[in-house]
Amino acid sequence: MKQYQPLESLTDGLPAGDALGMRVRVTVDRPMGSRRPRNPETLYPVNCGHVEGIVGGDGAPQNVCILGVKGPVRQFTGRVIAVIHRADGCGEEWVAAPEGMVMFEPEIRAAMHGAEQFFQGSCRCLSEKV
């Protein structure tokens, strides 16, 4: 059975300012089950929102998708467990989860497919340090 390291040890050695492991409070503006504005036939499979006070690469508040939560929420506090860098230059998407939850890249990509299916990019995860 795989042994997991405490979250604090996963962030050791990351560059200052790296979002991985950061504790964030997310205001959800695209709850799980809501329709995408540009593609109304597609539903958001996860809760998505933004972090107040942090500006993303596109000049808008930093986007965050939330994994590990069952059902729609309006607010969420947790840790950034992955950063998806979009290949099209539209910035990055943070992926947050409840405190202590660790997911590996295949799990994150599968869970994020519905939210990120229109974008290509790379994914950095806290679990890479395990």
N, CA, C and O of each residue as an XYZ file, in Angstrom:
520
protein
N       0.835     -1.177      0.000
C       0.000      0.000      0.000
C       0.885      1.249      0.000
O       1.873      1.317      0.731
N       0.527      2.219     -0.815
C       1.301      3.448     -0.942
C       1.213      4.270      0.341
O       0.127      4.463      0.887
N       2.348      4.747      0.816
C       2.385      5.610      1.998
C       2.333      7.065      1.537
O       3.076      7.462      0.639
N       1.474      7.843      2.142
C       1.335      9.247      1.782
C       2.092     10.127      2.753
O       2.138      9.854      3.953
N       2.686     11.188      2.225
C       3.391     12.151      3.055
C       2.418     13.235      3.493
O       1.453     13.521      2.784
N       2.659     13.845      4.660
C       1.810     14.964      5.061
C       1.916     16.093      4.044
O       2.965     16.282      3.427
N       0.828     16.844      3.868
C       0.787     17.918      2.882
C       1.935     18.907      3.077
O       2.528     19.362      2.099
N       2.249     19.239      4.308
C       3.311     20.209      4.563
C       4.636     19.761      3.963
O       5.393     20.593      3.463
N       4.935     18.450      4.002
C       6.199     17.969      3.446
C       6.200     18.011      1.924
O       7.266     18.057      1.310
N       5.014     17.995      1.304
C       4.948     18.050     -0.164
C       5.331     19.418     -0.695
O       5.788     19.531     -1.832
N       5.153     20.470      0.115
C       5.449     21.823     -0.358
C       6.890     22.231     -0.084
O       7.318     23.287     -0.548
N       7.658     21.424      0.660
C       9.059     21.729      0.914
C       9.820     21.815     -0.402
O       9.697     20.933     -1.253
N      10.599     22.865     -0.569
C      11.442     22.999     -1.749
C      10.761     23.630     -2.949
O      11.412     23.839     -3.973
N       9.469     23.942     -2.861
C       8.816     24.633     -3.978
C       9.266     26.086     -3.997
O       9.540     26.657     -2.941
N       9.346     26.700     -5.182
C       9.755     28.091     -5.259
C       8.773     29.008     -4.528
O       7.574     28.737     -4.473
N       9.303     30.092     -3.970
C       8.438     31.082     -3.317
C       7.431     31.593     -4.332
O       7.784     31.839     -5.485
N       6.201     31.754     -3.924
C       5.168     32.245     -4.826
C       4.477     31.159     -5.621
O       3.520     31.441     -6.342
N       4.942     29.915     -5.508
C       4.291     28.815     -6.216
C       2.945     28.555     -5.556
O       2.848     28.515     -4.330
N       1.920     28.381     -6.357
C       0.575     28.176     -5.826
C       0.377     26.795     -5.216
O      -0.501     26.618     -4.372
N       1.175     25.815     -5.627
C       1.002     24.453     -5.100
C       1.102     24.459     -3.582
O       2.070     24.967     -3.016
N       0.098     23.893     -2.929
C       0.073     23.818     -1.481
C      -0.521     25.034     -0.802
O      -0.737     25.025      0.410
N      -0.788     26.092     -1.576
C      -1.334     27.314     -1.001
C      -2.744     27.074     -0.469
O      -3.550     26.397     -1.108
N      -3.033     27.628      0.690
C      -4.397     27.564      1.242
C      -5.187     28.696      0.589
O      -4.750     29.847      0.598
N      -6.345     28.371      0.024
C      -7.136     29.368     -0.701
C      -8.600     29.342     -0.242
O      -9.125     28.311      0.178
N      -9.222     30.495     -0.335
C     -10.668     30.615     -0.121
C     -11.262     30.965     -1.484
O     -10.936     31.997     -2.071
N     -12.128     30.098     -1.969
C     -12.678     30.222     -3.317
C     -14.130     30.682     -3.247
O     -14.934     30.131     -2.495
N     -14.452     31.700     -4.044
C     -15.839     32.111     -4.250
C     -16.302     31.400     -5.504
O     -15.770     31.635     -6.589
N     -17.291     30.532     -5.361
C     -17.757     29.711     -6.481
C     -18.782     30.500     -7.281
O     -19.809     30.925     -6.749
N     -18.492     30.694     -8.573
C     -19.440     31.380     -9.461
C     -19.930     30.472    -10.588
O     -20.792     30.857    -11.377
N     -19.369     29.257    -10.652
C     -19.823     28.238    -11.602
C     -19.979     26.929    -10.837
O     -19.096     26.072    -10.871
N     -21.122     26.781    -10.138
C     -21.293     25.586     -9.308
C     -21.442     24.303    -10.121
O     -21.868     24.318    -11.276
N     -21.081     23.205     -9.485
C     -21.240     21.888    -10.078
C     -22.675     21.741    -10.593
O     -23.634     22.041     -9.882
N     -22.806     21.275    -11.840
C     -24.124     21.070    -12.447
C     -24.660     22.263    -13.218
O     -25.683     22.150    -13.894
N     -23.970     23.432    -13.127
C     -24.437     24.593    -13.896
C     -23.974     24.486    -15.342
O     -23.073     23.707    -15.654
N     -24.584     25.262    -16.217
C     -24.261     25.222    -17.656
C     -23.157     26.212    -17.993
O     -23.071     27.302    -17.427
N     -22.318     25.798    -18.929
C     -21.255     26.699    -19.411
C     -21.891     27.812    -20.244
O     -22.717     27.529    -21.111
N     -21.525     29.062    -20.000
C     -22.120     30.163    -20.763
C     -21.904     30.059    -22.275
O     -22.815     30.349    -23.050
N     -20.703     29.647    -22.700
C     -20.398     29.579    -24.139
C     -20.823     28.265    -24.773
O     -20.961     28.185    -25.994
N     -21.031     27.237    -23.965
C     -21.458     25.919    -24.452
C     -22.562     25.419    -23.521
O     -22.312     24.547    -22.689
N     -23.780     25.955    -23.647
C     -24.844     25.623    -22.694
C     -25.242     24.150    -22.659
O     -25.921     23.726    -21.724
N     -24.841     23.373    -23.639
C     -25.157     21.943    -23.606
C     -24.210     21.182    -22.667
O     -24.433     20.006    -22.380
N     -23.157     21.854    -22.191
C     -22.169     21.236    -21.315
C     -22.350     21.718    -19.882
O     -22.465     22.917    -19.629
N     -22.374     20.771    -18.947
C     -22.496     21.093    -17.528
C     -21.124     21.074    -16.863
O     -20.250     20.296    -17.245
N     -20.945     21.938    -15.862
C     -19.716     21.889    -15.066
C     -19.766     20.653    -14.173
O     -20.707     20.498    -13.395
N     -18.762     19.763    -14.270
C     -18.752     18.552    -13.442
C     -18.215     18.805    -12.031
O     -18.376     17.970    -11.142
N     -17.579     19.958    -11.834
C     -17.005     20.325    -10.542
C     -17.362     21.780    -10.253
O     -17.781     22.509    -11.152
N     -17.198     22.200     -9.006
C     -17.389     23.600     -8.642
C     -16.183     24.402     -9.113
O     -15.044     23.979     -8.919
N     -16.422     25.552     -9.726
C     -15.346     26.422    -10.188
C     -15.616     27.839     -9.715
O     -16.768     28.251     -9.578
N     -14.562     28.570     -9.470
C     -14.718     29.950     -9.023
C     -13.402     30.685     -9.116
O     -12.590     30.426    -10.003
N     -13.200     31.608     -8.189
C     -11.997     32.434     -8.221
C     -11.548     32.772     -6.803
O     -12.307     32.644     -5.842
N     -10.288     33.210     -6.701
C      -9.717     33.656     -5.435
C      -9.676     35.173     -5.463
O      -9.009     35.768     -6.310
N     -10.390     35.798     -4.540
C     -10.383     37.258     -4.442
C      -8.965     37.749     -4.144
O      -8.263     37.166     -3.318
N      -8.553     38.808     -4.811
C      -7.270     39.429     -4.521
C      -6.085     38.839     -5.242
O      -4.982     39.372     -5.129
N      -6.265     37.754     -5.983
C      -5.166     37.180     -6.761
C      -5.556     37.258     -8.228
O      -6.580     36.711     -8.639
N      -4.734     37.940     -9.012
C      -5.006     38.122    -10.433
C      -4.269     37.051    -11.223
O      -3.071     36.843    -11.034
N      -4.993     36.371    -12.111
C      -4.410     35.335    -12.953
C      -3.677     35.925    -14.152
O      -3.645     37.141    -14.339
N      -3.097     35.057    -14.952
C      -2.333     35.470    -16.126
C      -3.158     36.175    -17.185
O      -2.605     36.882    -18.028
N      -4.486     35.995    -17.158
C      -5.352     36.657    -18.133
C      -5.876     38.004    -17.636
O      -6.696     38.638    -18.300
N      -5.395     38.445    -16.452
C      -5.807     39.739    -15.908
C      -7.088     39.687    -15.085
O      -7.469     40.691    -14.484
N      -7.752     38.551    -15.044
C      -8.982     38.368    -14.262
C      -8.615     37.670    -12.946
O      -7.502     37.160    -12.816
N      -9.532     37.641    -11.968
C      -9.244     36.901    -10.743
C      -8.856     35.455    -11.058
O      -9.385     34.851    -11.991
N      -7.930     34.909    -10.271
C      -7.403     33.565    -10.502
C      -8.503     32.512    -10.441
O      -9.231     32.418     -9.453
N      -8.617     31.717    -11.510
C      -9.602     30.630    -11.584
C      -9.150     29.437    -10.758
O      -7.966     29.107    -10.706
N     -10.130     28.793    -10.106
C      -9.874     27.599     -9.311
C     -11.019     26.615     -9.519
O     -12.188     26.993     -9.443
N     -10.686     25.363     -9.780
C     -11.686     24.299     -9.797
C     -11.486     23.469     -8.535
O     -10.359     23.268     -8.083
N     -12.586     22.992     -7.976
C     -12.560     22.316     -6.684
C     -12.887     20.835     -6.877
O     -13.917     20.490     -7.457
N     -12.011     19.970     -6.390
C     -12.236     18.534     -6.428
C     -12.461     18.029     -5.005
O     -12.074     18.687     -4.039
N     -13.085     16.864     -4.882
C     -13.267     16.256     -3.575
C     -14.462     16.770     -2.798
O     -14.583     16.514     -1.600
N     -15.348     17.495     -3.470
C     -16.558     18.018     -2.831
C     -17.758     17.433     -3.572
O     -17.818     17.485     -4.800
N     -18.695     16.887     -2.837
C     -19.886     16.289     -3.456
C     -21.008     17.303     -3.439
O     -21.528     17.648     -2.377
N     -21.378     17.778     -4.604
C     -22.477     18.729     -4.717
C     -22.000     20.169     -4.832
O     -20.845     20.478     -4.540
N     -22.911     21.053     -5.263
C     -22.560     22.460     -5.439
C     -22.336     23.167     -4.101
O     -22.996     22.877     -3.104
N     -21.386     24.100     -4.113
C     -21.107     24.942     -2.947
C     -20.970     26.388     -3.402
O     -20.786     26.653     -4.590
N     -21.059     27.326     -2.459
C     -20.900     28.748     -2.792
C     -19.523     29.278     -2.392
O     -18.979     30.167     -3.047
N     -18.974     28.733     -1.329
C     -17.640     29.095     -0.838
C     -16.895     27.807     -0.533
O     -17.499     26.767     -0.274
N     -15.570     27.897     -0.570
C     -14.759     26.722     -0.277
C     -13.403     27.188      0.211
O     -12.840     28.145     -0.320
N     -12.875     26.511      1.224
C     -11.511     26.760      1.686
C     -10.770     25.433      1.650
O     -11.236     24.437      2.203
N      -9.617     25.426      0.998
C      -8.819     24.209      0.876
C      -7.426     24.533      0.377
O      -6.969     25.671      0.486
N      -6.749     23.531     -0.172
C      -5.373     23.679     -0.665
C      -5.306     23.471     -2.169
O      -6.056     22.673     -2.732
N      -4.394     24.202     -2.817
C      -4.128     24.002     -4.242
C      -3.301     22.732     -4.374
O      -2.180     22.653     -3.872
N      -3.872     21.729     -5.061
C      -3.171     20.447     -5.232
C      -2.593     20.275     -6.632
O      -1.807     19.358     -6.873
N      -2.983     21.164     -7.567
C      -2.452     21.084     -8.929
C      -2.590     22.445     -9.610
O      -3.456     23.249     -9.266
N      -1.719     22.675    -10.577
C      -1.774     23.869    -11.421
C      -1.746     23.388    -12.864
O      -0.814     22.705    -13.288
N      -2.788     23.757    -13.618
C      -2.859     23.411    -15.038
C      -2.416     24.636    -15.834
O      -3.058     25.686    -15.784
N      -1.321     24.492    -16.564
C      -0.813     25.572    -17.419
C      -1.408     25.379    -18.798
O      -1.155     24.366    -19.451
N      -2.196     26.340    -19.244
C      -2.865     26.230    -20.543
C      -1.890     26.540    -21.670
O      -1.196     27.556    -21.651
N      -1.852     25.646    -22.650
C      -0.933     25.783    -23.785
C      -1.299     26.956    -24.680
O      -0.444     27.479    -25.396
N      -2.572     27.380    -24.648
C      -2.998     28.473    -25.530
C      -2.664     29.853    -24.979
O      -3.054     30.865    -25.561
N      -1.940     29.902    -23.856
C      -1.521     31.181    -23.300
C      -2.583     31.895    -22.494
O      -2.415     33.070    -22.168
N      -3.673     31.222    -22.164
C      -4.766     31.835    -21.392
C      -4.546     31.684    -19.894
O      -5.514     31.602    -19.137
N      -3.311     31.648    -19.457
C      -3.036     31.570    -18.031
C      -3.036     30.159    -17.502
O      -2.696     29.207    -18.203
N      -3.425     30.047    -16.251
C      -3.433     28.744    -15.606
C      -4.680     28.595    -14.760
O      -5.290     29.573    -14.327
N      -5.033     27.358    -14.543
C      -6.175     26.997    -13.701
C      -5.611     26.295    -12.476
O      -4.813     25.365    -12.598
N      -6.027     26.740    -11.295
C      -5.627     26.052    -10.081
C      -6.674     25.003     -9.762
O      -7.855     25.181    -10.061
N      -6.239     23.911     -9.154
C      -7.141     22.852     -8.706
C      -6.973     22.746     -7.197
O      -5.873     22.504     -6.701
N      -8.073     22.929     -6.474
C      -8.035     22.874     -5.013
C      -8.828     21.667     -4.521
O      -9.704     21.151     -5.215
N      -8.499     21.236     -3.320
C      -9.184     20.102     -2.688
C      -9.219     20.349     -1.184
O      -8.496     21.203     -0.671
N     -10.064     19.596     -0.480
C     -10.104     19.738      0.973
C      -8.738     19.470      1.608
O      -7.921     18.731      1.058
N      -8.503     20.076      2.765
C      -7.253     19.884      3.512
C      -6.926     18.400      3.635
O      -7.788     17.594      3.984
N      -5.678     18.047      3.348
C      -5.208     16.685      3.520
C      -5.468     15.745      2.355
O      -4.946     14.631      2.339
N      -6.266     16.169      1.379
C      -6.568     15.303      0.240
C      -5.427     15.380     -0.781
O      -5.001     16.470     -1.163
N      -4.942     14.226     -1.212
C      -3.886     14.155     -2.223
C      -4.428     13.351     -3.391
O      -4.971     12.262     -3.203
N      -4.281     13.889     -4.606
C      -4.695     13.182     -5.820
C      -3.520     13.171     -6.783
O      -2.680     14.071     -6.775
N      -3.474     12.142     -7.607
C      -2.412     12.024     -8.589
C      -2.897     12.543     -9.936
O      -4.100     12.645    -10.175
N      -1.953     12.870    -10.811
C      -2.292     13.526    -12.081
C      -3.380     12.808    -12.876
O      -4.296     13.481    -13.350
N      -3.343     11.485    -13.055
C      -4.426     10.845    -13.832
C      -5.809     11.073    -13.216
O      -6.789     11.269    -13.935
N      -5.882     11.048    -11.886
C      -7.159     11.296    -11.209
C      -7.619     12.742    -11.423
O      -8.800     13.003    -11.653
N      -6.681     13.658    -11.343
C      -7.001     15.081    -11.516
C      -7.460     15.341    -12.941
O      -8.475     16.003    -13.160
N      -6.712     14.821    -13.913
C      -7.109     15.019    -15.319
C      -8.489     14.425    -15.603
O      -9.288     15.035    -16.314
N      -8.773     13.251    -15.060
C     -10.084     12.622    -15.276
C     -11.190     13.472    -14.656
O     -12.232     13.687    -15.275
N     -10.966     13.951    -13.443
C     -11.978     14.759    -12.764
C     -12.166     16.118    -13.431
O     -13.270     16.664    -13.420
N     -11.103     16.670    -14.011
C     -11.142     17.995    -14.629
C     -11.568     17.953    -16.084
O     -11.760     19.009    -16.687
N     -11.722     16.777    -16.673
C     -12.000     16.683    -18.106
C     -13.168     17.565    -18.542
O     -13.051     18.298    -19.524
N     -14.262     17.507    -17.848
C     -15.425     18.301    -18.239
C     -15.206     19.791    -18.117
O     -15.771     20.565    -18.890
N     -14.390     20.209    -17.153
C     -14.138     21.634    -16.947
C     -13.044     22.151    -17.878
O     -13.072     23.317    -18.273
N     -12.097     21.311    -18.227
C     -10.941     21.741    -19.020
C     -10.888     21.084    -20.393
O      -9.849     21.142    -21.050
N     -11.959     20.470    -20.842
C     -11.917     19.719    -22.091
C     -11.647     20.589    -23.317
O     -11.244     20.077    -24.361
N     -11.864     21.891    -23.201
C     -11.664     22.779    -24.351
C     -10.267     23.385    -24.374
O      -9.953     24.184    -25.256
N      -9.425     23.013    -23.411
C      -8.081     23.574    -23.310
C      -7.051     22.457    -23.307
O      -7.319     21.353    -22.832
N      -5.872     22.748    -23.840
C      -4.747     21.823    -23.797
C      -3.702     22.434    -22.882
O      -3.585     23.656    -22.790
N      -2.950     21.590    -22.212
C      -1.913     22.127    -21.348
C      -1.262     21.054    -20.505
O      -1.570     19.867    -20.613
N      -0.344     21.515    -19.653
C       0.371     20.619    -18.762
C      -0.152     20.779    -17.346
O      -0.780     21.783    -17.010
N       0.114     19.774    -16.521
C      -0.407     19.760    -15.162
C       0.736     19.470    -14.191
O       1.449     18.478    -14.347
N       0.908     20.329    -13.194
C       1.871     20.072    -12.113
C       1.062     19.777    -10.852
O       0.102     20.484    -10.546
N       1.449     18.743    -10.132
C       0.668     18.308     -8.965
C       1.539     18.192     -7.730
O       2.731     17.896     -7.821
N       0.929     18.429     -6.565
C       1.639     18.185     -5.306
C       2.074     16.740     -5.198
O       3.128     16.438     -4.638
N       1.256     15.843     -5.739
C       1.552     14.407     -5.622
C       2.819     14.002     -6.368
O       3.338     12.909     -6.141
N       3.332     14.864     -7.260
C       4.591     14.548     -7.958
C       5.755     14.443     -6.991
O       6.766     13.808     -7.293
N       5.615     15.067     -5.821
C       6.676     15.047     -4.830
C       6.615     13.818     -3.941
O       7.517     13.592     -3.134
N       5.541     13.004     -4.082
C       5.395     11.823     -3.226
C       6.366     10.742     -3.663
O       6.400      9.666     -3.067
